[in-house]
């Protein structure tokens, strides 16, 4: 079943997230202790597990993403950069968000544009036939600085837990398997 676009926009205003994360890996087994950074953008809607069918309908309407389950919740997520650029951004350009989610979306879409730029620069994949190892693409410092600024700015729009869930469940003597 397809869901009206304005309904998805409202659902996103309340339960959605435009995520931008950076991962830093240091190769300790090498003498140089090389450090690698990877950026990931995603659009996410999280609901209770009994709303799984609604998230399946959102996935069907947007024609991208996946629905997964974890600790009593269902999660719709799109993290493919091409889908973010070609489906999610145009969708929210047409179906407007309001309040803080609109501000979050505006800076997040800028981050997606930067990430797409470097995906295109390396040819879409990080390895090339006939070469050894990964293809190195030099990032402009202004772009990486801007990604950090976007991530820091958008953090004000995100919910934060005062106490990690694992701590709460352990203190109550229960384990929910939550990985947050």
ROBA-805509 format. One line per field, with one value per residue (C-alpha): residue in three letters; x, y, z. Coordinates in steps of 0.25 Angstrom, whole numbers, plus 2048, in hexadecimal, padded with zeros to 3 digits. Layout:
! ROBA-805509
aa: Ala ...
xx: X ...
yy: Y ...
zz: Z ...
***
This chain:
! ROBA-805509
aa: Unk Unk Unk Unk Unk Unk Unk Unk Unk Unk Unk Unk Unk Unk Unk Unk Unk Unk Unk Unk Unk Unk Unk Unk Unk Unk Unk Unk Unk Unk Unk Unk Unk Unk Unk Unk Unk Unk Unk Unk Unk Unk Unk Unk Unk Unk Unk Unk Unk Unk Unk Unk Unk Unk Unk Unk Unk Unk Unk Unk Unk Unk Unk Unk Unk Unk Unk Unk Unk Unk Unk Unk Unk Unk Unk Unk Unk Unk Unk Unk Unk Unk Unk Unk Unk Unk Unk Unk Unk Unk Unk Unk Unk Unk Unk Unk Unk Unk Unk Unk Unk Unk Unk Unk Unk Unk Unk Unk Unk Unk Unk Unk Unk Unk Unk Unk Unk Unk Unk Unk Unk Unk Unk Unk Unk Unk Unk Unk Unk Unk Unk Unk Unk Unk Unk Unk Unk Unk Unk Unk Unk Unk Unk Unk Unk Unk Unk Unk Unk Unk Unk Unk Unk Unk Unk Unk Unk Unk Unk Unk Unk Unk Unk Unk Unk Unk Unk Unk Unk Unk Unk Unk Unk Unk Unk Unk Unk Unk Unk Unk
xx: 800 805 805 802 80F 80A 807 816 81B 813 818 826 823 820 828 832 841 84B 858 866 871 880 888 897 89F 8AE 8B6 8BE 8C5 8CC 8D9 8D2 8C6 8BE 8B0 8A4 898 88A 87E 870 862 855 846 83F 832 831 823 81E 81F 810 811 819 80E 80E 81D 81C 812 81B 826 81D 819 827 82C 839 83E 83C 835 83C 839 840 83B 82C 82E 82D 836 835 843 848 857 85A 860 859 84C 84E 851 847 83B 83B 840 836 82B 82D 82F 821 81B 820 824 822 829 837 836 835 842 849 845 84B 859 858 855 861 869 864 868 876 876 871 87C 887 87F 87F 88E 892 889 87E 887 894 89B 89F 8A1 8B0 8B5 8B9 8B2 8A8 8A7 8AB 8A3 8A8 89E 89D 89F 894 88A 88F 88E 880 87C 881 879 86C 86E 870 865 85B 85D 855 849 84B 845 850 84E 852 856 85A 84F 859 85C 84D 84A 856 852 844 84A 845 84C 844 84F 84F 85C 85A
yy: 800 80E 819 828 830 83B 82F 82B 839 83A 82D 831 83F 836 829 82B 82E 834 82D 831 829 828 81C 81C 810 80F 803 800 7F4 7FD 805 812 810 815 81B 81A 822 81E 826 820 828 821 824 81C 81B 813 80E 803 7F5 7F4 7FF 7F7 7F6 805 806 7FB 804 810 808 804 812 817 80B 80A 807 7FB 7F8 7F1 7ED 7EF 7EE 7F1 7FB 7FC 804 809 80E 813 814 812 820 81F 81C 827 831 82C 828 82D 83B 83E 838 842 84D 84A 846 851 84E 859 85D 858 84C 856 85C 84F 84A 857 855 846 847 850 844 83A 843 843 834 832 83B 832 826 82B 82F 821 81A 815 80A 80B 800 800 7F4 7F2 7FA 7F5 7FB 806 812 81E 82B 837 83F 84E 853 85C 851 848 854 857 849 84A 857 851 845 84E 858 84D 846 851 84B 83D 836 832 828 82D 81F 814 809 7FE 804 806 7F7 7F2 7FA 7F4 7E6 7E3 7E2 7E7 7E5 7F3 7F8 807
zz: 800 7FC 807 803 802 80C 816 814 816 823 828 825 82D 839 838 82D 82D 823 827 824 82B 82A 82D 830 82F 832 82D 839 832 829 82C 827 82F 823 827 81E 81E 818 818 817 815 818 818 824 82A 836 83C 846 840 83F 834 82B 820 820 81D 813 80C 80D 807 7FB 7F9 7F9 7F1 7F8 806 80F 81C 827 836 843 851 850 845 836 82D 81F 81A 80C 80C 7FD 7F9 7EB 7F1 7FB 7EF 7E5 7EE 7FC 7FA 7EE 7F7 802 7F8 7F4 801 80B 819 824 831 835 82B 81F 824 826 818 812 818 816 807 806 80C 802 7F7 7FC 7FE 7F0 7EA 7F0 7EC 7DE 7DF 7E2 7D8 7E1 7E7 7EF 7E7 7D8 7D0 7CD 7D9 7E6 7F3 7F4 7EB 7F3 7F1 7F7 7FF 7FF 80D 80C 808 814 81D 818 81B 829 82B 825 82F 83B 837 834 842 848 840 845 852 85C 867 875 879 86F 86E 871 87F 882 87E 886 892 892 891 883 875 869 85F 85B 855 857
***
